[in-house]
């Protein structure tokens, strides 16, 4: 018997509303918060993320210096939406013509696929490399890039293999390196359900608050891309904050590409 039917037939809750019963069986404790997360204080404060202010400062310096900014695009839907979101944000902030994208030539993640020659080429082409949704544990490759003189921002959500390695890199290259990851044990209480796209969103919120001073805030214009990244990477959308992000994003599509794709219409 399919799991969904099994859940309905064997449910222990019987409120008279089958949808509510299924939500309760699935572990949703607050039904009202699930339906209306916008009425609750469910959003993680960006200030709780380790290294996020430093990362925003590194990006700010690159923009002010009119530097070239590279974005390494990871090979899945979360990677693509994360890269699209950070690129759009940089464009809105004022440096859109100074972005260069790097794509994997075959299915791969992070920096391990690339050679020293690739790193040297990147160092000649860009001043700052941003890696969304990957590379937290590519310690050797991070060191190589930083040693060449490249600045590096990583915006990721994957589990950390060795916190001490990250701390060492951050100490040795304190002005040129920032890793923002909701799985770092140095974070204060942050939402572990963010995918790469979600971490990019919080980073852009940080930049908006630190440097756009509330007059021009662009992070919310990314929510359609962020929502798709959260959904595609199978994050827990019953989580109130993730549900809020997804609800906002899919109710106000801004990307013409997403409008066409999600419409189901043939082009």
C-alpha positions in Angstrom: 0.0 0.0 0.0 1.4 3.5 -0.8 2.8 5.3 2.2 0.4 8.2 1.8 -2.7 5.9 2.0 -1.1 4.0 4.9 -0.6 7.2 6.8 -4.3 8.2 6.3 -5.7 4.8 7.3 -3.5 4.4 10.4 -3.5 7.9 11.7 -3.8 8.3 15.4 -5.2 11.9 15.1 -8.8 12.4 14.2 -9.7 16.1 14.2 -12.3 15.8 11.5 -9.9 17.5 9.0 -7.9 15.0 7.1 -5.3 17.5 6.0 -4.8 18.6 9.6 -4.6 15.0 10.7 -1.9 14.3 8.1 0.1 17.3 9.2 -0.1 16.2 12.9 1.0 12.7 11.9 3.9 14.2 10.0 5.2 16.0 13.1 3.8 19.5 12.5 3.0 20.6 16.1 1.6 24.0 15.5 -1.0 23.9 12.7 -1.8 27.6 12.8 1.9 28.5 12.4 2.2 26.0 9.5 -0.7 27.7 7.7 0.2 31.3 8.6 4.0 31.5 9.4 3.9 35.2 8.5 2.0 35.9 11.8 4.9 34.5 13.9 8.4 35.5 14.6 10.0 32.6 12.7 12.9 34.3 10.8 16.5 33.7 11.8 18.4 37.0 12.5 21.3 37.2 10.0 23.5 38.4 12.8 23.5 34.9 14.3 25.6 33.5 11.5 29.3 33.3 12.1 31.5 35.3 9.6 28.5 36.9 7.8 29.5 40.5 8.5 33.1 39.8 7.3 31.7 38.2 4.2 29.5 41.2 3.5 32.5 43.5 4.0 34.6 41.5 1.6 31.9 41.8 -1.1 31.5 45.5 -0.3 35.2 46.2 -0.8 35.2 44.3 -4.1 32.3 46.4 -5.4 33.7 49.7 -4.2 37.1 48.8 -5.9 35.2 47.9 -9.1 36.8 44.4 -8.9 35.9 41.4 -11.0 33.8 38.9 -9.0 33.7 35.3 -9.9 30.8 33.0 -9.1 31.4 29.2 -9.1 28.1 27.5 -10.1 27.4 24.2 -8.4 25.8 21.4 -10.4 22.3 21.0 -9.1 19.1 23.1 -8.7 20.2 24.6 -5.4 23.6 25.5 -6.9 22.1 27.1 -9.9 19.5 29.1 -8.0 22.1 30.1 -5.3 24.4 31.4 -8.0 21.6 33.1 -9.8 20.5 34.8 -6.6 23.9 36.1 -5.6 24.6 37.3 -9.1 21.3 39.1 -9.3 21.9 40.7 -5.9 25.4 41.9 -7.0 23.8 43.3 -10.2 21.1 45.2 -8.2 23.8 46.5 -5.8 25.7 48.0 -8.6 28.4 45.8 -10.1 26.5 43.5 -12.5 28.9 44.0 -15.4 31.8 42.8 -13.3 30.6 39.2 -12.7 32.2 36.1 -14.3 30.6 32.7 -13.9 32.5 29.4 -13.7 30.6 26.2 -14.6 31.7 22.6 -14.1 32.5 20.8 -17.4 31.0 17.6 -16.0 28.9 16.6 -13.0 30.9 17.8 -10.0 30.7 19.8 -6.8 32.9 22.3 -5.2 36.6 22.9 -5.9 38.0 19.3 -6.0 37.5 18.9 -9.7 39.8 21.8 -10.6 43.5 22.0 -11.2 46.2 24.4 -10.1 46.2 25.8 -13.6 42.4 26.5 -13.2 43.1 28.4 -10.0 45.9 30.4 -11.5 43.6 31.4 -14.4 40.8 32.4 -12.0 43.3 34.5 -10.1 44.2 36.4 -13.3 40.5 36.9 -14.2 38.8 37.9 -10.9 39.6 39.6 -7.6 37.0 37.8 -5.5 35.5 34.3 -5.9 32.1 33.5 -4.4 31.1 29.8 -4.0 27.4 29.2 -3.1 26.2 25.8 -2.0 29.6 24.0 -2.0 33.3 23.9 -1.0 33.1 24.1 2.8 35.3 21.1 3.2 37.7 21.7 0.2 40.4 22.9 2.6 43.4 22.3 0.4 41.9 24.0 -2.6 40.8 27.0 -0.4 44.4 27.4 0.8 45.7 27.3 -2.8 43.3 30.0 -4.0 44.0 32.3 -1.0 47.8 31.8 -1.3 47.5 33.1 -4.9 46.0 36.3 -3.6 42.3 35.6 -4.5 39.6 36.7 -2.0 37.1 33.9 -1.2 33.5 33.9 0.1 31.8 30.5 0.7 28.0 30.5 1.3 27.1 26.9 2.0 25.0 24.5 4.1 26.8 21.1 3.9 28.1 19.5 7.1 31.5 20.5 8.2 34.2 17.8 8.3 36.8 19.7 10.3 36.1 23.0 12.1 39.7 23.4 13.1 40.8 23.6 9.4 38.3 26.3 8.8 39.5 28.2 11.8 43.1 28.0 10.6 42.3 29.3 7.2 40.3 32.1 8.7 43.2 33.0 11.0 45.8 32.9 8.2 43.7 34.9 5.7 41.5 37.0 8.0 41.0 39.8 5.5 40.4 37.8 2.4 38.3 34.8 3.5 34.9 34.2 5.0 32.9 31.0 5.2 29.2 31.3 6.0 27.5 28.0 6.7 24.5 27.2 8.9 26.2 24.0 10.1 29.2 25.7 11.7 29.5 25.0 15.4 30.5 28.6 16.0 27.1 29.8 14.9 24.6 31.0 17.5 21.1 29.4 17.0 20.4 29.4 13.3 18.1 27.4 11.1 19.7 24.1 10.0 17.2 23.7 7.3 18.6 26.4 5.0 20.0 25.1 1.8 22.7 26.9 -0.2 20.0 29.3 -1.5 18.8 30.0 2.0 22.3 30.9 3.2 22.7 33.2 0.2 19.4 34.9 1.2 20.6 35.5 4.8 23.9 36.8 3.4 22.1 39.3 1.2 20.0 40.4 4.1 23.2 41.1 6.0 24.6 43.1 3.1 21.3 45.1 2.8 21.3 45.9 6.5 25.0 46.8 6.7 25.5 48.8 3.5 22.2 49.6 1.9 20.9 51.0 5.2 17.3 50.1 4.5 16.9 52.6 1.7 17.5 50.1 -1.1 17.0 46.5 0.1 17.3 43.9 -2.6 17.3 40.6 -0.7 13.5 40.1 -0.8 13.6 40.4 -4.6 15.5 37.1 -4.7 12.8 35.0 -2.9 11.5 33.2 -5.9 15.0 31.9 -6.6 15.5 31.1 -3.0 12.2 29.2 -2.7 13.1 27.1 -5.7 16.5 26.2 -4.2 14.9 25.2 -0.9 12.3 23.1 -2.6 14.7 21.4 -5.0 17.2 20.4 -2.4 14.5 18.7 -0.4 14.7 20.9 2.7 12.0 20.5 5.4 9.2 22.8 4.1 7.2 22.1 7.3 9.7 24.2 9.1 7.9 27.5 9.7 10.7 29.7 8.4 11.3 27.7 5.3 7.6 27.6 4.6 7.5 31.4 5.0 10.3 31.8 2.5 8.7 29.4 0.0 5.3 31.0 0.4 6.7 34.4 -0.3 8.8 33.3 -3.2 6.3 31.3 -5.2 3.5 33.8 -4.6 5.5 36.6 -6.3 7.6 35.2 -9.1 9.9 37.8 -10.6 12.1 35.6 -12.8 10.8 35.4 -16.3 12.5 32.1 -16.6 10.7 30.7 -13.6 7.4 32.0 -14.8 7.7 30.1 -18.0 9.0 26.9 -16.4 6.4 26.8 -13.6 3.5 27.6 -16.0 3.9 24.3 -17.7 3.3 25.9 -21.0 5.3 24.9 -24.1 7.5 27.6 -25.6 
